[in-house]
């Protein structure tokens, strides 16, 4: 009975340990972030970075288009000013020749002086405008440089995120400063190439998450079944322990009865021994008396 109790106790301990391990796994799955959550977070960060990419590139593209458009307009204006200056210079040369060829009155001289001053002002204004646009062009170059550095930093983060989620294909952002479209600048077409791969990746994550959920449900069911088995084993163990306790109580009672009986027997044996010894003593006395009586009787006959 004790061997059966020990075997049941060991089985219960083994099942309790197994249930504890399953509960620990279950708690880890419940408390820790799932693979799907981690990958969805990486995907969300990647999409935000890509959106930043496209926003920055769109801003750069728009700024470049505006600057190129303005520069073309200013170049046209500058060409017009240069042509105007050349025309005025030619007219001045023609006027000088005419002046050299004929006498100029005071009114014509004043008019030509004003025209020369106007031409000089136009030239100065043209130079100032050109310098201003050169400064704006330099500022734009600086801005583009900062944006490119920002794009480089974002591309590094995106590439790290792409390596972490392991799409199966080595997608990488490689900046091309000479590109004229977002895809050419980034080195990859997000909508046509990367987004379908990310969508497929998310579908795989959903399938994997579903499998994990089914596994979790199975673990929960297994945990409940094991807990039920353990409870049944505990009940059996309790019943066995009760029977063992009852048997031990009966055994102790029997031992006590045996001890009491043994003690009574010992007392009775001692008493009987004393009685026997007393009877032997009495017999000895009777024999002595009989011998003396026989001696006396013999002596009287003689």
C-alpha atoms as an extended CHARMM CRD file, in Angstrom:
* protein
*
       302  EXT
         1         1  UNK       CA              0.0000000000        0.0000000000        0.0000000000  PROA      1               0.0000000000
         2         2  UNK       CA              2.8710000000        2.3680000000        0.8400000000  PROA      2               0.0000000000
         3         3  UNK       CA              4.5420000000        1.5780000000       -2.5060000000  PROA      3               0.0000000000
         4         4  UNK       CA              1.3180000000        2.3840000000       -4.3900000000  PROA      4               0.0000000000
         5         5  UNK       CA              0.9920000000        5.6460000000       -2.4250000000  PROA      5               0.0000000000
         6         6  UNK       CA              4.5900000000        6.6270000000       -3.2330000000  PROA      6               0.0000000000
         7         7  UNK       CA              4.0660000000        5.8120000000       -6.9310000000  PROA      7               0.0000000000
         8         8  UNK       CA              0.8900000000        7.8980000000       -7.0430000000  PROA      8               0.0000000000
         9         9  UNK       CA              2.6370000000       10.7760000000       -5.2420000000  PROA      9               0.0000000000
        10        10  UNK       CA              5.5290000000       10.7020000000       -7.7440000000  PROA      10              0.0000000000
        11        11  UNK       CA              3.0530000000       10.6590000000      -10.6640000000  PROA      11              0.0000000000
        12        12  UNK       CA              1.1770000000       13.6290000000       -9.1770000000  PROA      12              0.0000000000
        13        13  UNK       CA              4.4350000000       15.5540000000       -8.7030000000  PROA      13              0.0000000000
        14        14  UNK       CA              5.4130000000       14.8250000000      -12.3150000000  PROA      14              0.0000000000
        15        15  UNK       CA              2.0250000000       16.0080000000      -13.5960000000  PROA      15              0.0000000000
        16        16  UNK       CA              2.1810000000       19.1210000000      -11.3900000000  PROA      16              0.0000000000
        17        17  UNK       CA              5.6160000000       19.9500000000      -12.7980000000  PROA      17              0.0000000000
        18        18  UNK       CA              4.3280000000       19.4370000000      -16.3650000000  PROA      18              0.0000000000
        19        19  UNK       CA              1.3260000000       21.6840000000      -15.6790000000  PROA      19              0.0000000000
        20        20  UNK       CA              3.6150000000       24.3160000000      -14.1220000000  PROA      20              0.0000000000
        21        21  UNK       CA              5.7930000000       24.2720000000      -17.2710000000  PROA      21              0.0000000000
        22        22  UNK       CA              2.7110000000       24.5720000000      -19.5060000000  PROA      22              0.0000000000
        23        23  UNK       CA              1.3390000000       27.4140000000      -17.3750000000  PROA      23              0.0000000000
        24        24  UNK       CA              4.7320000000       29.1730000000      -17.5550000000  PROA      24              0.0000000000
        25        25  UNK       CA              4.7100000000       28.8350000000      -21.3570000000  PROA      25              0.0000000000
        26        26  UNK       CA              1.1220000000       30.0580000000      -21.4370000000  PROA      26              0.0000000000
        27        27  UNK       CA              1.9430000000       33.0400000000      -19.2280000000  PROA      27              0.0000000000
        28        28  UNK       CA              4.9650000000       33.8820000000      -21.4060000000  PROA      28              0.0000000000
        29        29  UNK       CA              2.7630000000       33.7910000000      -24.5000000000  PROA      29              0.0000000000
        30        30  UNK       CA              0.1640000000       35.9730000000      -22.7930000000  PROA      30              0.0000000000
        31        31  UNK       CA              2.4560000000       38.5690000000      -21.1830000000  PROA      31              0.0000000000
        32        32  UNK       CA              5.2120000000       38.9470000000      -23.8140000000  PROA      32              0.0000000000
        33        33  UNK       CA              4.7230000000       40.6510000000      -27.1630000000  PROA      33              0.0000000000
        34        34  UNK       CA              3.8500000000       38.2080000000      -29.9020000000  PROA      34              0.0000000000
        35        35  UNK       CA              5.9130000000       37.8160000000      -33.0600000000  PROA      35              0.0000000000
        36        36  UNK       CA              3.0330000000       39.3210000000      -34.9980000000  PROA      36              0.0000000000
        37        37  UNK       CA              2.9780000000       42.4360000000      -32.7740000000  PROA      37              0.0000000000
        38        38  UNK       CA              6.7580000000       42.9220000000      -33.1020000000  PROA      38              0.0000000000
        39        39  UNK       CA              6.6700000000       42.5070000000      -36.8870000000  PROA      39              0.0000000000
        40        40  UNK       CA              3.6030000000       44.7280000000      -37.2250000000  PROA      40              0.0000000000
        41        41  UNK       CA              5.4520000000       47.3960000000      -35.2150000000  PROA      41              0.0000000000
        42        42  UNK       CA              8.4940000000       47.0790000000      -37.5110000000  PROA      42              0.0000000000
        43        43  UNK       CA              6.2000000000       47.2350000000      -40.5580000000  PROA      43              0.0000000000
        44        44  UNK       CA              4.4460000000       50.3350000000      -39.1790000000  PROA      44              0.0000000000
        45        45  UNK       CA              7.8000000000       52.0400000000      -38.5020000000  PROA      45              0.0000000000
        46        46  UNK       CA              9.0070000000       51.0730000000      -41.9610000000  PROA      46              0.0000000000
        47        47  UNK       CA              5.8630000000       52.4570000000      -43.6020000000  PROA      47              0.0000000000
        48        48  UNK       CA              6.2530000000       55.6960000000      -41.6230000000  PROA      48              0.0000000000
        49        49  UNK       CA              9.8860000000       55.9800000000      -42.7340000000  PROA      49              0.0000000000
        50        50  UNK       CA              8.8680000000       55.2910000000      -46.3300000000  PROA      50              0.0000000000
        51        51  UNK       CA              6.1690000000       57.9480000000      -46.0400000000  PROA      51              0.0000000000
        52        52  UNK       CA              8.8220000000       60.3500000000      -44.7470000000  PROA      52              0.0000000000
        53        53  UNK       CA             10.9570000000       59.3670000000      -47.7410000000  PROA      53              0.0000000000
        54        54  UNK       CA              8.2200000000       60.1460000000      -50.1830000000  PROA      54              0.0000000000
        55        55  UNK       CA              7.3060000000       63.3960000000      -48.4070000000  PROA      55              0.0000000000
        56        56  UNK       CA             10.9050000000       64.6120000000      -48.4390000000  PROA      56              0.0000000000
        57        57  UNK       CA             11.4160000000       63.5410000000      -52.0440000000  PROA      57              0.0000000000
        58        58  UNK       CA              8.1650000000       65.1900000000      -53.0640000000  PROA      58              0.0000000000
        59        59  UNK       CA              9.2230000000       68.3940000000      -51.2980000000  PROA      59              0.0000000000
        60        60  UNK       CA             12.6300000000       68.2390000000      -52.9650000000  PROA      60              0.0000000000
        61        61  UNK       CA             11.0840000000       67.4900000000      -56.3430000000  PROA      61              0.0000000000
        62        62  UNK       CA              8.6140000000       70.3610000000      -56.0240000000  PROA      62              0.0000000000
        63        63  UNK       CA             11.3280000000       72.7180000000      -54.8080000000  PROA      63              0.0000000000
        64        64  UNK       CA             13.6430000000       71.7060000000      -57.6410000000  PROA      64              0.0000000000
        65        65  UNK       CA             10.8530000000       72.1260000000      -60.1860000000  PROA      65              0.0000000000
        66        66  UNK       CA              9.9800000000       75.5640000000      -58.7870000000  PROA      66              0.0000000000
        67        67  UNK       CA             13.6130000000       76.6440000000      -58.7330000000  PROA      67              0.0000000000
        68        68  UNK       CA             14.2290000000       75.3140000000      -62.2420000000  PROA      68              0.0000000000
        69        69  UNK       CA             11.1020000000       77.0720000000      -63.4580000000  PROA      69              0.0000000000
        70        70  UNK       CA             12.1160000000       80.3140000000      -61.7610000000  PROA      70              0.0000000000
        71        71  UNK       CA             15.6880000000       79.9860000000      -62.9970000000  PROA      71              0.0000000000
        72        72  UNK       CA             14.4390000000       79.4670000000      -66.5440000000  PROA      72              0.0000000000
        73        73  UNK       CA             12.2480000000       82.5460000000      -66.2250000000  PROA      73              0.0000000000
        74        74  UNK       CA             15.1280000000       84.5650000000      -64.8130000000  PROA      74              0.0000000000
        75        75  UNK       CA             17.4470000000       83.2100000000      -67.4780000000  PROA      75              0.0000000000
        76        76  UNK       CA             14.9480000000       84.3820000000      -70.0810000000  PROA      76              0.0000000000
        77        77  UNK       CA             14.7370000000       87.7570000000      -68.3480000000  PROA      77              0.0000000000
        78        78  UNK       CA             18.5210000000       87.8820000000      -68.1260000000  PROA      78              0.0000000000
        79        79  UNK       CA             18.8570000000       86.9540000000      -71.7860000000  PROA      79              0.0000000000
        80        80  UNK       CA             16.3370000000       89.6570000000      -72.5950000000  PROA      80              0.0000000000
        81        81  UNK       CA             18.3090000000       92.1280000000      -70.4710000000  PROA      81              0.0000000000
        82        82  UNK       CA             21.5450000000       91.0750000000      -72.1470000000  PROA      82              0.0000000000
        83        83  UNK       CA             19.9620000000       91.4230000000      -75.5570000000  PROA      83              0.0000000000
        84        84  UNK       CA             18.5310000000       94.7720000000      -74.4990000000  PROA      84              0.0000000000
        85        85  UNK       CA             21.9480000000       95.8030000000      -73.2410000000  PROA      85              0.0000000000
        86        86  UNK       CA             23.5440000000       94.6900000000      -76.5000000000  PROA      86              0.0000000000
        87        87  UNK       CA             20.8740000000       96.5590000000      -78.4390000000  PROA      87              0.0000000000
        88        88  UNK       CA             21.4280000000       99.6620000000      -76.3320000000  PROA      88              0.0000000000
        89        89  UNK       CA             25.1930000000       99.3000000000      -76.6960000000  PROA      89              0.0000000000
        90        90  UNK       CA             24.7580000000       99.0440000000      -80.4400000000  PROA      90              0.0000000000
        91        91  UNK       CA             22.4930000000      102.0750000000      -80.3640000000  PROA      91              0.0000000000
        92        92  UNK       CA             25.0560000000      103.8950000000      -78.2460000000  PROA      92              0.0000000000
        93        93  UNK       CA             27.7500000000      103.0110000000      -80.7220000000  PROA      93              0.0000000000
        94        94  UNK       CA             25.4740000000      104.1900000000      -83.4930000000  PROA      94              0.0000000000
        95        95  UNK       CA             24.7760000000      107.3880000000      -81.5360000000  PROA      95              0.0000000000
        96        96  UNK       CA             28.4570000000      107.9320000000      -80.9300000000  PROA      96              0.0000000000
        97        97  UNK       CA             29.0840000000      107.5580000000      -84.6180000000  PROA      97              0.0000000000
        98        98  UNK       CA             26.2680000000      109.9750000000      -85.3770000000  PROA      98              0.0000000000
        99        99  UNK       CA             27.5790000000      112.3560000000      -82.7270000000  PROA      99              0.0000000000
       100       100  UNK       CA             31.0030000000      112.1640000000      -84.2090000000  PROA      100             0.0000000000
       101       101  UNK       CA             29.4930000000      112.7580000000      -87.6210000000  PROA      101             0.0000000000
       102       102  UNK       CA             27.2610000000      115.6860000000      -86.6490000000  PROA      102             0.0000000000
       103       103  UNK       CA             26.7800000000      118.3070000000      -84.0790000000  PROA      103             0.0000000000
       104       104  UNK       CA             24.5370000000      117.3590000000      -81.0810000000  PROA      104             0.0000000000
       105       105  UNK       CA             22.3140000000      119.9530000000      -79.4720000000  PROA      105             0.0000000000
       106       106  UNK       CA             21.8270000000      120.1840000000      -75.6890000000  PROA      106             0.0000000000
       107       107  UNK       CA             18.3610000000      118.5090000000      -75.7270000000  PROA      107             0.0000000000
       108       108  UNK       CA             19.6400000000      115.4400000000      -77.6000000000  PROA      108             0.0000000000
       109       109  UNK       CA             22.6450000000      115.2270000000      -75.3130000000  PROA      109             0.0000000000
       110       110  UNK       CA             20.4130000000      115.2990000000      -72.2070000000  PROA      110             0.0000000000
       111       111  UNK       CA             18.1110000000      112.6520000000      -73.6760000000  PROA      111             0.0000000000
       112       112  UNK       CA             21.0410000000      110.3730000000      -74.4970000000  PROA      112             0.0000000000
       113       113  UNK       CA             22.4360000000      110.8960000000      -71.0090000000  PROA      113             0.0000000000
       114       114  UNK       CA             19.1310000000      109.7960000000      -69.4410000000  PROA      114             0.0000000000
       115       115  UNK       CA             18.9850000000      106.7850000000      -71.7340000000  PROA      115             0.0000000000
       116       116  UNK       CA             22.5130000000      105.7980000000      -70.7140000000  PROA      116             0.0000000000
       117       117  UNK       CA             21.6330000000      106.1510000000      -67.0340000000  PROA      117             0.0000000000
       118       118  UNK       CA             18.5200000000      103.9970000000      -67.5460000000  PROA      118             0.0000000000
       119       119  UNK       CA             20.6200000000      101.3600000000      -69.2700000000  PROA      119             0.0000000000
       120       120  UNK       CA             23.1450000000      101.4260000000      -66.4350000000  PROA      120             0.0000000000
       121       121  UNK       CA             20.3350000000      101.0280000000      -63.8820000000  PROA      121             0.0000000000
       122       122  UNK       CA             18.9580000000       98.0790000000      -65.8330000000  PROA      122             0.0000000000
       123       123  UNK       CA             22.3900000000       96.5110000000      -65.8870000000  PROA      123             0.0000000000
       124       124  UNK       CA             22.8090000000       96.9910000000      -62.1170000000  PROA      124             0.0000000000
       125       125  UNK       CA             19.3250000000       95.5690000000      -61.4410000000  PROA      125             0.0000000000
       126       126  UNK       CA             20.0650000000       92.6000000000      -63.6680000000  PROA      126             0.0000000000
       127       127  UNK       CA             23.3230000000       91.9130000000      -61.8280000000  PROA      127             0.0000000000
       128       128  UNK       CA             21.5740000000       92.1980000000      -58.4440000000  PROA      128             0.0000000000
       129       129  UNK       CA             18.8090000000       89.8390000000      -59.5820000000  PROA      129             0.0000000000
       130       130  UNK       CA             21.3530000000       87.3480000000      -60.8470000000  PROA      130             0.0000000000
       131       131  UNK       CA             23.2890000000       87.5180000000      -57.5630000000  PROA      131             0.0000000000
       132       132  UNK       CA             20.0670000000       87.0540000000      -55.5800000000  PROA      132             0.0000000000
       133       133  UNK       CA             19.1240000000       83.9850000000      -57.5910000000  PROA      133             0.0000000000
       134       134  UNK       CA             22.6250000000       82.6070000000      -57.2510000000  PROA      134             0.0000000000
       135       135  UNK       CA             22.2910000000       82.9630000000      -53.4570000000  PROA      135             0.0000000000
       136       136  UNK       CA             18.8960000000       81.2570000000      -53.5900000000  PROA      136             0.0000000000
       137       137  UNK       CA             20.4310000000       78.5020000000      -55.6660000000  PROA      137             0.0000000000
       138       138  UNK       CA             23.1760000000       78.0720000000      -53.0740000000  PROA      138             0.0000000000
       139       139  UNK       CA             20.5880000000       77.9980000000      -50.2730000000  PROA      139             0.0000000000
       140       140  UNK       CA             18.6610000000       75.3860000000      -52.2310000000  PROA      140             0.0000000000
       141       141  UNK       CA             21.8230000000       73.3160000000      -52.6400000000  PROA      141             0.0000000000
       142       142  UNK       CA             22.3780000000       73.4910000000      -48.8600000000  PROA      142             0.0000000000
       143       143  UNK       CA             18.7450000000       72.5050000000      -48.2200000000  PROA      143             0.0000000000
       144       144  UNK       CA             19.0180000000       69.6390000000      -50.6810000000  PROA      144             0.0000000000
       145       145  UNK       CA             22.2310000000       68.5300000000      -48.9380000000  PROA      145             0.0000000000
       146       146  UNK       CA             20.4640000000       68.4940000000      -45.5510000000  PROA      146             0.0000000000
       147       147  UNK       CA             17.5150000000       66.6170000000      -47.0160000000  PROA      147             0.0000000000
       148       148  UNK       CA             19.8550000000       64.0780000000      -48.5860000000  PROA      148             0.0000000000
       149       149  UNK       CA             21.5610000000       63.5170000000      -45.2260000000  PROA      149             0.0000000000
       150       150  UNK       CA             18.1470000000       63.0510000000      -43.6480000000  PROA      150             0.0000000000
       151       151  UNK       CA             17.2390000000       60.6260000000      -46.4310000000  PROA      151             0.0000000000
       152       152  UNK       CA             20.4840000000       58.7180000000      -45.8530000000  PROA      152             0.0000000000
       153       153  UNK       CA             19.6740000000       58.3940000000      -42.1390000000  PROA      153             0.0000000000
       154       154  UNK       CA             16.1330000000       57.2430000000      -42.9080000000  PROA      154             0.0000000000
       155       155  UNK       CA             17.3790000000       54.8010000000      -45.5390000000  PROA      155             0.0000000000
       156       156  UNK       CA             19.7280000000       53.2410000000      -42.9680000000  PROA      156             0.0000000000
       157       157  UNK       CA             16.8330000000       52.8350000000      -40.5080000000  PROA      157             0.0000000000
       158       158  UNK       CA             14.5960000000       51.3700000000      -43.2100000000  PROA      158             0.0000000000
       159       159  UNK       CA             17.3000000000       48.9600000000      -44.3720000000  PROA      159             0.0000000000
       160       160  UNK       CA             17.8390000000       47.8230000000      -40.7710000000  PROA      160             0.0000000000
       161       161  UNK       CA             14.0890000000       47.2760000000      -40.3810000000  PROA      161             0.0000000000
       162       162  UNK       CA             14.0000000000       45.3230000000      -43.6610000000  PROA      162             0.0000000000
       163       163  UNK       CA             16.8500000000       43.1060000000      -42.4610000000  PROA      163             0.0000000000
       164       164  UNK       CA             15.0680000000       42.5160000000      -39.1500000000  PROA      164             0.0000000000
       165       165  UNK       CA             11.7880000000       41.3590000000      -40.6720000000  PROA      165             0.0000000000
       166       166  UNK       CA             13.5850000000       39.1520000000      -43.2690000000  PROA      166             0.0000000000
       167       167  UNK       CA             11.3390000000       39.3670000000      -46.3050000000  PROA      167             0.0000000000
       168       168  UNK       CA             13.2740000000       36.6420000000      -48.0940000000  PROA      168             0.0000000000
       169       169  UNK       CA             14.5620000000       39.0350000000      -50.7740000000  PROA      169             0.0000000000
       170       170  UNK       CA             17.3550000000       41.5160000000      -50.1080000000  PROA      170             0.0000000000
       171       171  UNK       CA             15.3700000000       44.7480000000      -50.5190000000  PROA      171             0.0000000000
       172       172  UNK       CA             17.5680000000       47.7820000000      -49.8700000000  PROA      172             0.0000000000
       173       173  UNK       CA             17.2110000000       51.5300000000      -50.2740000000  PROA      173             0.0000000000
       174       174  UNK       CA             20.2010000000       52.8850000000      -52.2300000000  PROA      174             0.0000000000
       175       175  UNK       CA             20.0660000000       56.6570000000      -52.6860000000  PROA      175             0.0000000000
       176       176  UNK       CA             20.7550000000       58.0760000000      -56.1320000000  PROA      176             0.0000000000
       177       177  UNK       CA             21.1580000000       61.8500000000      -56.0360000000  PROA      177             0.0000000000
       178       178  UNK       CA             20.8910000000       62.0170000000      -59.8240000000  PROA      178             0.0000000000
       179       179  UNK       CA             17.4350000000       60.4040000000      -59.8920000000  PROA      179             0.0000000000
       180       180  UNK       CA             14.5260000000       62.3970000000      -61.2600000000  PROA      180             0.0000000000
       181       181  UNK       CA             11.6910000000       60.3430000000      -59.6800000000  PROA      181             0.0000000000
       182       182  UNK       CA             11.1540000000       59.0410000000      -56.1260000000  PROA      182             0.0000000000
       183       183  UNK       CA             11.8120000000       55.4630000000      -57.2390000000  PROA      183             0.0000000000
       184       184  UNK       CA             15.0770000000       56.4870000000      -58.9610000000  PROA      184             0.0000000000
       185       185  UNK       CA             16.1830000000       58.5360000000      -55.9300000000  PROA      185             0.0000000000
       186       186  UNK       CA             15.3870000000       55.7320000000      -53.4480000000  PROA      186             0.0000000000
       187       187  UNK       CA             16.7660000000       52.9660000000      -55.6380000000  PROA      187             0.0000000000
       188       188  UNK       CA             13.5560000000       50.9330000000      -55.2490000000  PROA      188             0.0000000000
       189       189  UNK       CA              9.9190000000       51.3690000000      -56.2310000000  PROA      189             0.0000000000
       190       190  UNK       CA              7.9850000000       51.0840000000      -52.9540000000  PROA      190             0.0000000000
       191       191  UNK       CA              4.4890000000       50.6840000000      -54.4130000000  PROA      191             0.0000000000
       192       192  UNK       CA              5.4530000000       48.2720000000      -57.1830000000  PROA      192             0.0000000000
       193       193  UNK       CA              8.0860000000       46.1900000000      -55.3820000000  PROA      193             0.0000000000
       194       194  UNK       CA              8.3340000000       46.6210000000      -51.6180000000  PROA      194             0.0000000000
       195       195  UNK       CA              4.6640000000       47.0780000000      -50.6840000000  PROA      195             0.0000000000
       196       196  UNK       CA              3.5250000000       43.7670000000      -52.3040000000  PROA      196             0.0000000000
       197       197  UNK       CA              6.3540000000       41.9600000000      -50.4890000000  PROA      197             0.0000000000
       198       198  UNK       CA              5.3130000000       43.5580000000      -47.1850000000  PROA      198             0.0000000000
       199       199  UNK       CA              1.6590000000       42.6340000000      -47.7930000000  PROA      199             0.0000000000
       200       200  UNK       CA              2.6350000000       39.0270000000      -48.5210000000  PROA      200             0.0000000000
       201       201  UNK       CA              4.8360000000       39.0330000000      -45.4220000000  PROA      201             0.0000000000
       202       202  UNK       CA              1.9230000000       40.2760000000      -43.2800000000  PROA      202             0.0000000000
       203       203  UNK       CA             -0.3200000000       37.5540000000      -44.7220000000  PROA      203             0.0000000000
       204       204  UNK       CA              2.2690000000       34.9770000000      -43.6590000000  PROA      204             0.0000000000
       205       205  UNK       CA              2.4170000000       36.5560000000      -40.2010000000  PROA      205             0.0000000000
       206       206  UNK       CA             -1.3720000000       36.3350000000      -39.9040000000  PROA      206             0.0000000000
       207       207  UNK       CA             -1.2770000000       32.6510000000      -40.8740000000  PROA      207             0.0000000000
       208       208  UNK       CA              1.5460000000       32.0200000000      -38.4030000000  PROA      208             0.0000000000
       209       209  UNK       CA             -0.3290000000       33.9250000000      -35.6960000000  PROA      209             0.0000000000
       210       210  UNK       CA             -3.4220000000       31.8320000000      -36.3570000000  PROA      210             0.0000000000
       211       211  UNK       CA             -1.3370000000       28.6720000000      -35.9710000000  PROA      211             0.0000000000
       212       212  UNK       CA              0.1730000000       30.0520000000      -32.7580000000  PROA      212             0.0000000000
       213       213  UNK       CA             -3.3130000000       30.8580000000      -31.4600000000  PROA      213             0.0000000000
       214       214  UNK       CA             -4.4860000000       27.3300000000      -32.2310000000  PROA      214             0.0000000000
       215       215  UNK       CA             -1.3960000000       25.9940000000      -30.4630000000  PROA      215             0.0000000000
       216       216  UNK       CA             -2.1420000000       28.2520000000      -27.4810000000  PROA      216             0.0000000000
       217       217  UNK       CA             -5.7420000000       26.9890000000      -27.3350000000  PROA      217             0.0000000000
       218       218  UNK       CA             -4.4230000000       23.4170000000      -27.4940000000  PROA      218             0.0000000000
       219       219  UNK       CA             -1.9910000000       24.1710000000      -24.6540000000  PROA      219             0.0000000000
       220       220  UNK       CA             -4.8030000000       25.6700000000      -22.5980000000  PROA      220             0.0000000000
       221       221  UNK       CA             -6.9680000000       22.5980000000      -23.1990000000  PROA      221             0.0000000000
       222       222  UNK       CA             -4.0460000000       20.3320000000      -22.3670000000  PROA      222             0.0000000000
       223       223  UNK       CA             -3.4140000000       22.3400000000      -19.1920000000  PROA      223             0.0000000000
       224       224  UNK       CA             -7.0670000000       21.9580000000      -18.1470000000  PROA      224             0.0000000000
       225       225  UNK       CA             -6.9640000000       18.2070000000      -18.8520000000  PROA      225             0.0000000000
       226       226  UNK       CA             -3.7220000000       17.8100000000      -16.8990000000  PROA      226             0.0000000000
       227       227  UNK       CA             -5.1600000000       19.8220000000      -14.0180000000  PROA      227             0.0000000000
       228       228  UNK       CA             -8.2020000000       17.5220000000      -14.0270000000  PROA      228             0.0000000000
       229       229  UNK       CA             -5.9290000000       14.4710000000      -14.0470000000  PROA      229             0.0000000000
       230       230  UNK       CA             -3.8910000000       15.8920000000      -11.1810000000  PROA      230             0.0000000000
       231       231  UNK       CA             -7.0480000000       16.6010000000       -9.1970000000  PROA      231             0.0000000000
       232       232  UNK       CA             -8.2040000000       13.0280000000       -9.8040000000  PROA      232             0.0000000000
       233       233  UNK       CA             -4.7890000000       11.7190000000       -8.7250000000  PROA      233             0.0000000000
       234       234  UNK       CA             -4.9400000000       13.9310000000       -5.6380000000  PROA      234             0.0000000000
       235       235  UNK       CA             -8.3620000000       12.5580000000       -4.7540000000  PROA      235             0.0000000000
       236       236  UNK       CA             -7.1050000000        8.9990000000       -5.2130000000  PROA      236             0.0000000000
       237       237  UNK       CA             -4.0250000000        9.8170000000       -3.1490000000  PROA      237             0.0000000000
       238       238  UNK       CA             -6.2110000000       11.3420000000       -0.4380000000  PROA      238             0.0000000000
       239       239  UNK       CA             -8.4060000000        8.2150000000       -0.4300000000  PROA      239             0.0000000000
       240       240  UNK       CA             -5.3170000000        5.9910000000       -0.2630000000  PROA      240             0.0000000000
       241       241  UNK       CA             -3.8530000000        8.1240000000        2.4870000000  PROA      241             0.0000000000
       242       242  UNK       CA             -7.1340000000        7.8290000000        4.3910000000  PROA      242             0.0000000000
       243       243  UNK       CA             -7.0530000000        4.0490000000        3.9910000000  PROA      243             0.0000000000
       244       244  UNK       CA             -3.3930000000        4.0230000000        5.0530000000  PROA      244             0.0000000000
       245       245  UNK       CA             -4.1850000000        6.1420000000        8.1110000000  PROA      245             0.0000000000
       246       246  UNK       CA             -7.1200000000        3.8520000000        8.9450000000  PROA      246             0.0000000000
       247       247  UNK       CA             -4.9170000000        0.7590000000        8.5130000000  PROA      247             0.0000000000
       248       248  UNK       CA             -2.1730000000        2.3080000000       10.6380000000  PROA      248             0.0000000000
       249       249  UNK       CA             -4.7350000000        3.1260000000       13.3330000000  PROA      249             0.0000000000
       250       250  UNK       CA             -6.0320000000       -0.4530000000       13.2610000000  PROA      250             0.0000000000
       251       251  UNK       CA             -2.4490000000       -1.7450000000       13.2900000000  PROA      251             0.0000000000
       252       252  UNK       CA             -1.5890000000        0.4430000000       16.2720000000  PROA      252             0.0000000000
       253       253  UNK       CA             -4.7330000000       -0.7430000000       18.0450000000  PROA      253             0.0000000000
       254       254  UNK       CA             -3.8290000000       -4.3710000000       17.2730000000  PROA      254             0.0000000000
       255       255  UNK       CA             -0.2740000000       -3.7720000000       18.4860000000  PROA      255             0.0000000000
       256       256  UNK       CA             -1.6440000000       -2.3370000000       21.7030000000  PROA      256             0.0000000000
       257       257  UNK       CA             -4.0070000000       -5.2820000000       22.1340000000  PROA      257             0.0000000000
       258       258  UNK       CA             -1.1090000000       -7.6820000000       21.4700000000  PROA      258             0.0000000000
       259       259  UNK       CA              1.0680000000       -5.8230000000       23.9700000000  PROA      259             0.0000000000
       260       260  UNK       CA             -1.7400000000       -5.8900000000       26.5320000000  PROA      260             0.0000000000
       261       261  UNK       CA             -2.3680000000       -9.5870000000       25.8600000000  PROA      261             0.0000000000
       262       262  UNK       CA              1.3530000000      -10.3090000000       26.0210000000  PROA      262             0.0000000000
       263       263  UNK       CA              1.5610000000       -8.4190000000       29.2790000000  PROA      263             0.0000000000
       264       264  UNK       CA             -1.3970000000      -10.3230000000       30.7140000000  PROA      264             0.0000000000
       265       265  UNK       CA              0.0800000000      -13.5880000000       29.5040000000  PROA      265             0.0000000000
       266       266  UNK       CA              3.4010000000      -12.7330000000       31.1400000000  PROA      266             0.0000000000
       267       267  UNK       CA              1.6640000000      -11.9160000000       34.4080000000  PROA      267             0.0000000000
       268       268  UNK       CA             -0.3940000000      -15.1130000000       34.1890000000  PROA      268             0.0000000000
       269       269  UNK       CA              2.7220000000      -17.1370000000       33.3490000000  PROA      269             0.0000000000
       270       270  UNK       CA              4.5440000000      -15.6230000000       36.2830000000  PROA      270             0.0000000000
       271       271  UNK       CA              1.6070000000      -16.3630000000       38.5400000000  PROA      271             0.0000000000
       272       272  UNK       CA              1.3870000000      -19.9180000000       37.2310000000  PROA      272             0.0000000000
       273       273  UNK       CA              5.1460000000      -20.3400000000       37.7000000000  PROA      273             0.0000000000
       274       274  UNK       CA              4.8420000000      -19.1440000000       41.2390000000  PROA      274             0.0000000000
       275       275  UNK       CA              1.9270000000      -21.5550000000       41.7760000000  PROA      275             0.0000000000
       276       276  UNK       CA              3.9610000000      -24.4180000000       40.3140000000  PROA      276             0.0000000000
       277       277  UNK       CA              6.9350000000      -23.5020000000       42.4560000000  PROA      277             0.0000000000
       278       278  UNK       CA              4.6730000000      -23.2910000000       45.4790000000  PROA      278             0.0000000000
       279       279  UNK       CA              3.1280000000      -26.6710000000       44.6190000000  PROA      279             0.0000000000
       280       280  UNK       CA              6.6100000000      -28.1600000000       44.1530000000  PROA      280             0.0000000000
       281       281  UNK       CA              7.5630000000      -26.8200000000       47.5740000000  PROA      281             0.0000000000
       282       282  UNK       CA              4.4200000000      -28.2410000000       49.0640000000  PROA      282             0.0000000000
       283       283  UNK       CA              5.1090000000      -31.5910000000       47.3710000000  PROA      283             0.0000000000
       284       284  UNK       CA              8.6210000000      -31.5450000000       48.7950000000  PROA      284             0.0000000000
       285       285  UNK       CA              7.1660000000      -30.9630000000       52.2350000000  PROA      285             0.0000000000
       286       286  UNK       CA              4.6350000000      -33.7730000000       51.7190000000  PROA      286             0.0000000000
       287       287  UNK       CA              7.4000000000      -36.1400000000       50.5620000000  PROA      287             0.0000000000
       288       288  UNK       CA              9.4970000000      -35.2890000000       53.6100000000  PROA      288             0.0000000000
       289       289  UNK       CA              6.5590000000      -35.8100000000       55.8930000000  PROA      289             0.0000000000
       290       290  UNK       CA              5.7870000000      -39.1030000000       54.1210000000  PROA      290             0.0000000000
       291       291  UNK       CA              9.4000000000      -40.2750000000       54.5510000000  PROA      291             0.0000000000
       292       292  UNK       CA              9.3790000000      -39.3630000000       58.2250000000  PROA      292             0.0000000000
       293       293  UNK       CA              6.0250000000      -41.0950000000       58.6350000000  PROA      293             0.0000000000
       294       294  UNK       CA              7.3900000000      -44.1580000000       56.8550000000  PROA      294             0.0000000000
       295       295  UNK       CA             10.5060000000      -44.1730000000       59.0590000000  PROA      295             0.0000000000
       296       296  UNK       CA              8.4220000000      -43.8550000000       62.2000000000  PROA      296             0.0000000000
       297       297  UNK       CA              6.0960000000      -46.6410000000       61.0710000000  PROA      297             0.0000000000
       298       298  UNK       CA              9.0160000000      -48.8950000000       60.2070000000  PROA      298             0.0000000000
       299       299  UNK       CA             10.6460000000      -48.3380000000       63.5310000000  PROA      299             0.0000000000
       300       300  UNK       CA              7.4360000000      -49.1060000000       65.3640000000  PROA      300             0.0000000000
       301       301  UNK       CA              7.0620000000      -52.4620000000       63.5690000000  PROA      301             0.0000000000
       302       302  UNK       CA             10.5050000000      -53.5280000000       64.4230000000  PROA      302             0.0000000000
